Amino acid sequence: MQEYFANGKLLLSGEYVVLDGALAIGLPTKLGQKMKVEESGQDKTHILWKAYLNDDSLWFEAELNDELDVISSSDSILGNNISNILKAVESLKPEVFKNKRIEFTTQLEFPKDWGLGSSSTLVSLLSKYADIDAFKLLEKTFGGSGYDISCAMFPKPQSYQLTKKDRKVGLIQLDESITQHIYFVYLNEKQNSREGIERYREFGKDKDLIKAITDLSLQIKSCKSLEEFEDILYVHEYMISGHLEMDTVKESLFPDYKNGMIKSLGAWGGDFVLVTSHNHDMSYFERKGYTTMLSYAELIVD
């Protein structure tokens, strides 16, 4: 049996604009996805797939033939997705599945609606198994900037930037005087990243915005005080808000929060938000019905 693990992700800065070359900051999460692979030789390829949730319940299973087509599955859409991903793996490494009986068993360590990267961790896991380039597999499957793959493959807080030919990744270290006041609050709903990207694309590429967000990410890398960090996030929120013509999450959901800063993470409208709390009192969010809260130390690999 072979076992693999990939870390989840959150995007601290650069949401949407990272697609157009802005410098972003990615935060790998301690929670990720595991995969076990059992294989044996036989005349024809035969693949069994089982996927478990973080509560150990089986939420999806499928069986695929030697053409990597679905024979049976508990969810036809997911079954086709798995088939397409495995075919993409095979296109990058021919015969990787040939003449094998393979049982893949995956398990998420976080609820699948949290938006921490069930797809990106899967791409990373299969790339490790097949010994292929995870970024190339991403291009053939889900697409995107690849920051989530970088977080899965290099689990440290990092700067991430697409270039004309490749990507630049640099490890960073946020000051503890800042991170001890950071919390992540789940908004009780999943946001569709693709819909968010489509909305962003409607407004066209903005070179001034790309430069401004890059500058803010650089400032985050070097800032040393909570107040400075909050000021940077405030500017970041209003730049993205203005570009998308959308209210910030603080304006729409938490207008009376007085104890710190609130910033969207990734696609606006769902998943997690970053919250700073000067006195570590998070009861404000509990009163509003947002009870899933994790500190920076609890969630982020550092």
URHUDA-V462509 format. One record per helix or strand. SS is the DSSP state (@ for helix, = for strand). FROM is the first residue (numbers start at 0). LEN is the number of residues. Records with the same first field share a line. If there is no record, write none. Layout:
BEGIN
SS->FROM-LEN, FROM-LEN
END
This chain:
BEGIN
=->1-12, 23-18, 45-7, 57-7, 69-4, 99-9, 157-5, 166-5, 181-5, 261-3, 271-5, 292-3, 299-1
@->16-4, 75-17, 111-3, 117-13, 133-7, 146-7, 175-4, 192-10, 206-16, 225-19, 248-5, 282-5, 295-4
END
